[in-house]
Amino acid sequence: MKKDGPIVVIEDDADDQEFFKEVLSDLLPNEIKIFSDSTAVIEYLLEEDCHPFLIISDISMPKMNGFELRDAMLQEAAIVNKKIPFLYFTSAWNEFTAEEAFKRQINGFFHKPNSLEKLSEVLSDLIDYWKGR
């Protein structure tokens, strides 16, 4: 894990993209890479010089949902060996999605907060944890 690497946000909703970008920009200086199309993420992560600090993904997305994306990532040794923390932030919060999420070697499963303040609190705690602060 490269603590100064970019934070990758995989989110198809434009408003949620802006919320994540705004909050993360306030919390740390790392570059923020936002993908609205989850199918482009694998190619990006396979780049040799790509070493993200953290991946935040939605579950409900067109083309390739968050579960399919994580499954595809786990099939690529070059991605797995980078040891990038992977977190789901989703509105699809129920017992089924939680069970499916944790089958996929994730590092967290969170309900998308409905305010910037709450999102900031949650992300601040997560970043402090992963930065070792």
FIDREN-167829 format. One line per 2 residues: number of its first residue (from 1); their letters; for each residue x, y, z of C-alpha. Coordinates in steps of 0.1 Angstrom, whole numbers. Example, Ala and Ser with C-alpha at 12.3 -4.5 7.8 and 13.67 -1.06 7.14 Angstrom:
2
1	AS	123,-45,78 | 137,-11,71
# end
This chain:
133
1	MK	0,0,0 | 14,34,-10
3	KD	0,59,15 | 7,89,-9
5	GP	-9,71,-39 | -42,82,-54
7	IV	-75,73,-39 | -97,56,-65
9	VI	-134,62,-63 | -157,41,-85
11	ED	-191,57,-86 | -216,62,-114
13	DA	-237,89,-97 | -224,124,-105
15	DD	-236,139,-72 | -219,112,-52
17	QE	-187,116,-72 | -187,153,-63
19	FF	-194,145,-26 | -165,121,-24
21	KE	-141,144,-43 | -150,174,-20
23	VL	-146,155,12 | -115,136,2
25	SD	-98,168,-11 | -104,184,23
27	LL	-90,154,42 | -57,147,24
29	PN	-35,158,-5 | -36,125,-24
31	EI	-48,126,-60 | -84,115,-64
33	KI	-92,94,-95 | -129,90,-102
35	FS	-142,63,-125 | -179,64,-135
37	DS	-174,33,-157 | -162,4,-135
39	TA	-150,-15,-166 | -121,10,-170
41	VI	-108,3,-135 | -91,-30,-141
43	EY	-70,-16,-170 | -59,13,-148
45	LL	-50,-9,-119 | -29,-31,-141
47	EE	-6,-3,-151 | 28,-10,-136
49	DC	32,25,-121 | -3,25,-106
51	HP	-2,22,-68 | -34,36,-52
53	FL	-36,42,-15 | -73,32,-13
55	II	-102,20,-35 | -138,31,-27
57	SD	-164,15,-48 | -202,16,-52
59	IS	-220,-17,-57 | -249,-7,-79
61	MP	-234,3,-112 | -242,-3,-149
63	KM	-221,-26,-171 | -201,-42,-143
65	NG	-214,-39,-107 | -192,-36,-77
67	FE	-192,-74,-70 | -182,-82,-105
69	LR	-155,-56,-104 | -140,-70,-72
71	DA	-142,-105,-86 | -123,-94,-117
73	ML	-97,-76,-95 | -91,-107,-75
75	QE	-84,-127,-107 | -55,-104,-115
77	AA	-24,-113,-94 | -8,-80,-104
79	IV	-36,-61,-87 | -39,-84,-57
81	NK	-1,-81,-51 | -5,-43,-47
83	KI	-24,-49,-15 | -48,-20,-20
85	PF	-74,-16,7 | -109,-20,-9
87	LY	-140,-4,6 | -176,-5,-5
89	FT	-198,26,0 | -233,18,-12
91	SA	-270,27,-9 | -278,-10,-15
93	WN	-275,-17,23 | -291,-50,33
95	EF	-281,-84,46 | -277,-99,11
97	TA	-253,-72,-1 | -233,-74,31
99	EE	-229,-111,28 | -219,-109,-9
101	AF	-195,-80,-1 | -176,-99,26
103	KR	-172,-130,3 | -148,-108,-17
105	QI	-118,-101,6 | -128,-65,12
107	NG	-117,-42,40 | -150,-24,47
109	FF	-186,-22,38 | -204,11,45
111	HK	-237,27,39 | -234,59,20
113	PN	-241,87,45 | -268,112,35
115	SL	-248,143,44 | -214,157,36
117	EK	-207,161,73 | -213,124,80
119	LS	-194,113,49 | -165,134,61
121	EV	-165,118,96 | -165,83,82
123	LS	-139,89,56 | -117,108,81
125	DL	-117,78,105 | -110,54,76
127	ID	-81,75,63 | -66,79,98
129	YW	-68,41,102 | -52,33,69
131	KG	-25,61,72 | -17,47,107
133	R	-24,80,125
# end
